[in-house]
Amino acid sequence: MAKCIAYMDLLEEMGFNLPRSVIAKVRGDIWELRPEWAGTEYRFLYFTLVGKRFVILHALTKKTQKLRTKDIELTEARMADVRRRISNEGTSPIRRRADQA
């Protein structure tokens, strides 16, 4: 868990300047943060809301070479929901990270 948070901190600090081994574009506006710990690969699917504000929409343990289509589609649906809520409500439904509260 600490390593995953360290990767989130790196994303926050360096944004898209991180190497491909750490982040990668998935599809459209969706990117993946790619921490690995003790032989287990984790994926945090996210998009950029404004500037360096990243919204993590889905997290998973990666068990195959390729991301599953259903994980990408779930992330796209969540991204559309966040954008719709911001547009309709005029306020952000985004909460701060738990470790920064």
C-alpha positions in Angstrom: 0.0 0.0 0.0 2.8 2.4 0.9 4.4 1.9 -2.5 1.1 2.7 -4.3 0.8 5.9 -2.3 4.4 6.7 -3.2 3.5 6.3 -6.9 0.5 8.6 -6.4 2.8 11.2 -4.9 5.1 10.9 -7.9 2.2 11.4 -10.2 1.2 14.5 -8.3 4.7 15.9 -8.4 5.8 15.0 -11.9 2.6 14.6 -13.8 3.0 13.3 -17.4 6.8 13.6 -17.1 7.0 10.2 -15.5 8.5 7.4 -17.6 6.4 4.9 -19.5 7.3 2.2 -16.9 5.2 4.2 -14.4 2.4 5.7 -16.5 0.8 4.8 -19.8 -2.1 6.1 -21.9 -4.9 3.6 -22.0 -7.5 5.1 -24.3 -8.9 8.6 -24.9 -8.3 10.6 -21.8 -7.7 7.6 -19.6 -4.2 6.8 -18.3 -2.8 4.2 -16.0 -0.5 4.5 -13.0 1.6 1.2 -12.9 3.0 0.4 -9.4 4.4 -3.1 -8.8 5.2 -4.6 -5.4 6.4 -8.1 -4.5 5.7 -9.4 -8.0 2.1 -8.1 -8.1 1.2 -5.4 -10.7 -1.4 -2.9 -9.7 -3.2 -0.5 -12.0 -4.8 2.8 -11.1 -6.9 4.2 -14.0 -7.2 7.9 -14.0 -7.8 11.1 -16.0 -6.7 14.7 -15.7 -9.5 17.0 -14.5 -7.7 20.4 -14.6 -4.0 20.9 -15.0 -2.2 18.6 -12.5 -5.4 17.4 -10.8 -5.6 13.7 -11.3 -8.8 11.7 -10.6 -8.3 8.0 -9.9 -11.4 6.2 -11.2 -10.6 2.5 -10.9 -8.0 0.3 -9.3 -7.2 -3.3 -10.0 -4.6 -6.0 -9.7 -3.4 -6.8 -13.1 -3.3 -10.5 -13.9 -3.0 -10.5 -17.7 -0.8 -8.8 -20.2 -3.6 -6.6 -21.5 -6.2 -4.6 -19.5 -9.7 -6.0 -19.7 -12.2 -4.1 -21.8 -14.7 -4.1 -19.0 -12.2 -2.3 -16.7 -11.7 0.3 -19.4 -15.4 0.7 -20.0 -16.1 1.0 -16.3 -13.4 3.7 -16.1 -14.9 5.6 -19.1 -18.4 5.5 -17.5 -17.0 6.8 -14.2 -15.1 9.6 -16.0 -18.3 10.6 -17.9 -20.2 10.7 -14.6 -17.6 12.9 -12.9 -17.6 15.3 -15.9 -21.4 15.4 -16.0 -21.7 16.0 -12.2 -19.2 18.9 -12.4 -21.0 20.4 -15.4 -24.5 20.0 -13.9 -23.8 20.9 -10.3 -21.0 23.4 -10.7 -19.1 21.8 -7.8 -16.6 19.1 -7.8 -17.6 15.6 -6.6 -13.9 14.9 -6.1 -12.6 14.2 -2.5 -9.1 14.7 -1.3 -6.9 11.7 -0.9 -7.5 10.0 2.5 -3.8 10.5 3.5 -4.2 14.3 2.9 -7.4 14.9 4.7 
